[in-house]
Amino acid sequence: MNTMVRLADADRYARVIEASKKVHWEIERDVIKGRRFDLAKTYLPSGLSLVQELAGVSEAERRFASQIQGRTYANIFGLVERFITAKLLEVGHEHALGDQTALEALVRFSDEELKHQALFRRINDMMGAVMPAGYRFEVDPDAVARAVLGKSTWSVLVLTLHIELFVQNHYRQSIEPDSELSDLLRMCSCSIGATSASTSSSTSSS
């Protein structure tokens, strides 16, 4: 990969830095705010869970199914953040002694992805504290990351960009308009969607 950054790319990296500064957030202060998950709420919106299509089950059973799905949704995204962060660190290393604007943009993007990982782990623990015992998510994130990182850099970056885009679409089309959704889950998704929107352009310009 050419480590010389074109002027247009440098401007794009600079915009990423400015956007990152504007949407800075902290997990406990800005997202959790001392709240807990409520079992009376759904954890994954109906537009994604499709629990309304389940026949012969009660409303309570549909809600519980959405809670299991919501917990899995969080764990899946925590899993993909593992390879995203690793790839960003790899790409950032190529700019370490070159364009420092590009380096800062990628470091900031990496910091957000690490924060997302921590948030998803926090969500899983908080859901586990109120949901019945027995849930398992038996997928090794490092094994998945190794498999993905074995592909070309551009293919990993394109996959990352698609993930960032559909996270935003999930929020706008399904999460934000669902009045039955847990407010805490909505806030978690909003935080992730906002930072995804501010940093995803750096993926396409790396």
Protein Blocks (a to p, Z undefined) as FASTA:
>chain_A
ZZbdcfklmmmmmmmmmmmmmmgccfklmmnnopacdfkbcfbdfklnommmpghiafkl
mmmmmmmmmmmmmmmmmmmmmmmmmmmmmmmmmmmmmcfklmmmmmmmmmmmmmmmmmmm
mmmmmmmmmmcchiacdddfklmmmmmmmpcfklmmmmmmmmmmmmmmmmmmmmmmmmkb
cfklmmmmmmmmmmmmmmmmmmmmZZ
